[in-house]
Amino acid sequence: MPNATAAMALLRMRNAVFSAGGVEAGPVTLDLGAGEQTALVLRSAREAGIVALLAAGIVKATSGSVLINEYDPRVQSVHCKRIAAFVPYEPLPLSSSDFARYIAYRAALWNVEPIYAQTVASVLLRKLGDVHEAFAYPLVGALIARPRLVVLDRPPPVYASQILAVVGKRALFSTHAGAAAARAFSRSAAAISAAGSR
Amino acid sequence: MTPRALAAILGARLRAERRTILYACAAALVLGFAQPRGAAGLIFLCSLFGIVMALAQDPGRYPHLDRCEQSAPLFGRELARAKALVPCVAAVLAICGYSAARLLAGAGDAGVTLVAATAAVVATTLVALSATIRTGPSRALYVVLAGSAGACAYFLAIVVGSIPGELAFCALVSFLALRQYGEALARYDPV
């Protein structure tokens, strides 16, 4: 459910709609502050994918507005992409031997120190434990650039607790095509928060 | 864009298409032995390969590379330059294959032909790149335009015999094509 922290939200969507060539998504209205987590349920998988792209500043809203830390992706997409990391739904077709090359590639694109990137990536991969590498690699790759907002497109609910553990205190926005998947994320978030406050 | 990011995009995309590049270089090598003189075969084969390589940069062919590039903090024109370099480098590698065969066949120095061929192939490839983010008739139109650019370059360089004219034509076409591709890529929504 959208929450109501309007002051300096990291992600602010106001009636954000994407519509082109018969494809439509939204309207979405929400505010997500630093360190907060939101799991949004959409009508279809297609819409969930588009809303995630909107929230990451990769796709521009046709109407309404999306602001990522007050930057508008329509005019300041590079600033937005430094803040928001996008983790796609599609599993990554790479084997473990390609992992180092994949991290080096992402580190180059985000201008991250290569040795730092490889070190952080191996720590995160270890933390992800039994998460399948096809899902773990994109998440690890997204996190090496130290994003403040992580956008997950339909993350697998079976790995909810591991994903939330590596995302840590960053703001997290995930889109889902079914309420059960969103509930799994909300439950895991609540469990982690309860464990942290004990 | 940092040189490291440019090299990463170039390396990743060339690696993804390494088999196609290898086959094209082999075909150019065979052509170099079969027809070591004249520029028609070289310009048309390598232009065709440039168009194929440009179309291989289609969004969706390597979705994980596309998603990384789209979500990276890069301006559209920077990404366009990096992606444009990929088919150009691949086509130039094929020209190098042809040149190697030509030298081995003892056809002697053919610097002027190679310069003319490189300019024509780069112009053709850059025009074809704009087809990758379009569909339907406009996509076909860009492919036809790319072929026409190669044919015009051949006409200027070989039929008219004006290498400076061909180079000027190719430079203008390449500049406009790259600019057009960058603008289109900046507005492109990957849905």
Chai-1 contact restraints between the chains, C-beta under 6 A:
chainA,res_idxA,chainB,res_idxB,connection_type,confidence,min_distance_angstrom,max_distance_angstrom,comment,restraint_id
A,V23,B,V191,contact,1.0,0.0,6.0,A-B,restraint_1
A,I50,B,V191,contact,1.0,0.0,6.0,A-B,restraint_2
A,I58,B,Q70,contact,1.0,0.0,6.0,A-B,restraint_3
A,I58,B,S71,contact,1.0,0.0,6.0,A-B,restraint_4
A,V59,B,D189,contact,1.0,0.0,6.0,A-B,restraint_5
A,V59,B,V191,contact,1.0,0.0,6.0,A-B,restraint_6
A,V78,B,P73,contact,1.0,0.0,6.0,A-B,restraint_7
A,K81,B,S71,contact,1.0,0.0,6.0,A-B,restraint_8
A,K81,B,P73,contact,1.0,0.0,6.0,A-B,restraint_9
A,R82,B,P73,contact,1.0,0.0,6.0,A-B,restraint_10
A,F86,B,S71,contact,1.0,0.0,6.0,A-B,restraint_11
A,P88,B,R67,contact,1.0,0.0,6.0,A-B,restraint_12
A,E90,B,P63,contact,1.0,0.0,6.0,A-B,restraint_13
A,L92,B,H64,contact,1.0,0.0,6.0,A-B,restraint_14
A,Y105,B,A8,contact,1.0,0.0,6.0,A-B,restraint_15
A,Y105,B,A12,contact,1.0,0.0,6.0,A-B,restraint_16
A,A108,B,R4,contact,1.0,0.0,6.0,A-B,restraint_17
A,A108,B,A5,contact,1.0,0.0,6.0,A-B,restraint_18
A,A108,B,A8,contact,1.0,0.0,6.0,A-B,restraint_19
A,L109,B,A5,contact,1.0,0.0,6.0,A-B,restraint_20
A,L109,B,A8,contact,1.0,0.0,6.0,A-B,restraint_21
A,L109,B,A72,contact,1.0,0.0,6.0,A-B,restraint_22
A,N111,B,T2,contact,1.0,0.0,6.0,A-B,restraint_23
